[in-house]
Amino acid sequence: MVSFSPAQALSVALAFWVSSVAGNACNPQGYLTVATTNGPVTGHLAPNASCVIEYLGVPYAKPPVGDLRFAPPQKISARKAYEAANFGFDCPLSASPTPDFPGFTPQARRIVSFFASGEGTPQSEDCLTLNAWVKPTPRSTMAAKLVVVFFYSGRNAFSFPVNAPGVPQRNWETVVSAVGCSSAANVLACMRAADWQAIRTAAAAVRPTASSSVLRSIPPFYPTPDGTLVFEDYVSLTAAGAFARLPVLLGNTANEDGYYRIPAFRAGTVPTDAQVTAFLLESFTCPVSHQAAARAARAVPAWAYRYLADWDNTRLYPTSGAYHGVDLHMIFGASADTSGLATTADQEKLTRVMQSGWFAFADDPWRGLSRLGWPTFDRQTKSLLLLGENNSPVPRLVKPSEFDAPCSTVTLGALGTPSS
């Protein structure tokens, strides 16, 4: 007779889930060209995966150029066939140079470059495109499709409208002056006609505002709260239950500062242990707990995890640990692609466990993870899932208080945007 602990049972269930749902049948030829509301889109077999079709650089909005620069995205109306053969452009950004951080591993610069979009991919304003990967299964003919969407962030002058008050407004005026549009009768029209490379150069010269943490600055350009898309006080809104009553899966890594120490070092800052602890609590641990607990209090399913693994091939320096963003390598199965180094057997196992969990949540956000034995968030019970503890592929459930006990003394929102 074989018996499993709760954590082992959860691990087995997670790993089994995706294979049982996806099936083994594969017939990609019938799915190379798909009909969309904007006409047929043709993809091709992915070169680095079995039985996966990729559709690259598919436009999802009109190019934000000319009068559409600094404006809300506009729906495209094209109906012609589209050959989704190549990745689209990166949106304009100015990647900061990676410093000579003490103890950098041979793969560190490559990893940081990919993560910070500094690997030299061509840039253009015409960057509103999607890349989609599909693995045909017996479920592919069903009306309801399982779709997982990854939203990337953006913190540059092209990201948001230009009517923010206070510091963002002054930053905008600095860019306007540098581009030569200060004396224009219509500043916005002038900026829309300006060369985008000139705007990028001017924006790169604007320094971010310091926050309460030496490990994280406030972006020079920030969205204007409008009460519809962007709000002013997320902490109070969350506490009041003013959020979408939809299930959430939240988490963070154990050593988020492992990445943030690098740009801090470039700025000449070496944080103290106390500064690191405060940063981790106010920026990651406590916000996750706050958001999850608020939903639990209103019977909205929430699951929380903490990623702890420190693999040889993704390590940045000897003490980088489970740094900010390293869990994405596992979710996307991209550890080897990103680092250029092979993964270990346990790393592969944990990748499958995590991918299966994310798949279960996407497939059934209300019950998928509970059916696998992962309980919804509850501060009084073992409901926080530890992933990669001691580089083990077997997850472990603990009480959230093992990490969020100090949160009652932490001021949430301490890294918010100043108004002046």
CORPEUR-V470292 format. One record per pair of residues at least 6 apart in sequence whose ideal C-beta (glycine too) atoms are under 6 Angstrom apart, sorted by the first residue. I is the first residue (numbers start at 1). J is the second residue. If there is no record, write none. Layout:
i: <I;I>
j: <J;J>
//
This chain:
i: <7;7;7;8;9;10;10;11;11;11;13;13;14;14;14;14;15;15;15;17;17;18;18;22;23;23;25;26;26;27;28;28;28;31;31;32;32;33;33;34;38;38;39;39;39;40;41;41;41;41;42;43;43;43;43;46;46;51;52;52;53;54;55;55;56;56;56;56;57;57;57;57;58;58;58;59;59;60;60;61;61;62;62;63;64;65;69;70;70;88;89;89;89;89;90;90;91;92;92;92;92;93;93;94;94;95;95;95;98;98;99;99;101;101;103;103;104;105;107;107;107;108;110;111;111;113;114;115;125;146;146;148;155;157;157;157;157;160;162;163;164;164;166;166;167;167;168;168;171;171;174;175;175;176;176;178;179;179;179;179;181;181;181;184;206;208;208;208;208;209;210;211;211;211;212;213;214;214;214;215;215;215;215;215;216;218;222;223;225;225;235;235;238;238;241;245;247;247;247;248;249;249;250;250;250;250;251;251;252;252;253;253;253;254;254;254;255;255;255;256;256;256;257;258;258;258;259;259;281;281;282;282;283;285;285;286;286;286;288;289;289;289;290;292;292;292;295;296;296;301;301;302;303;303;304;304;305;305;306;307;307;307;307;308;308;308;309;309;309;310;310;311;313;313;314;314;314;314;329;329;330;330;331;331;333;335;336;336;346;346;349;350;350;353;360;360;360;361;361;374;375;377;379;382;382;382;384;384;385;385;386;386;387;389>
j: <394;395;396;394;373;373;395;353;394;395;372;373;353;356;357;372;352;353;356;356;360;356;359;137;137;138;138;51;136;136;51;53;136;53;136;42;43;40;42;41;76;78;79;80;81;81;55;58;82;84;83;53;54;55;84;52;54;135;133;135;134;133;84;132;84;86;87;131;86;87;88;129;84;129;130;76;129;128;130;73;128;74;76;126;125;125;192;161;162;129;122;123;124;127;121;123;127;123;158;196;200;117;156;200;204;116;117;118;109;112;265;266;262;265;317;318;317;315;339;340;341;316;340;338;339;119;338;325;196;362;363;362;219;175;199;203;221;223;172;224;222;224;419;420;209;418;221;222;206;220;206;202;203;182;187;202;194;198;199;202;187;190;191;190;220;217;218;219;220;218;217;217;218;415;414;279;269;271;275;257;260;264;271;279;415;417;417;230;231;232;412;413;291;294;298;300;301;365;366;302;303;361;288;291;292;304;304;305;284;288;307;322;327;306;308;322;321;322;323;280;284;324;276;320;321;323;323;324;406;410;410;414;415;403;404;407;410;412;304;400;404;407;412;302;304;377;302;302;377;366;376;377;369;374;377;384;385;387;386;322;327;387;388;322;388;389;322;388;391;321;322;347;339;341;326;329;335;339;335;338;351;354;354;358;351;343;342;343;391;393;393;388;393;393;368;369;372;368;369;385;383;383;400;397;398;399;398;400;395;397;396;398;395;396>
//
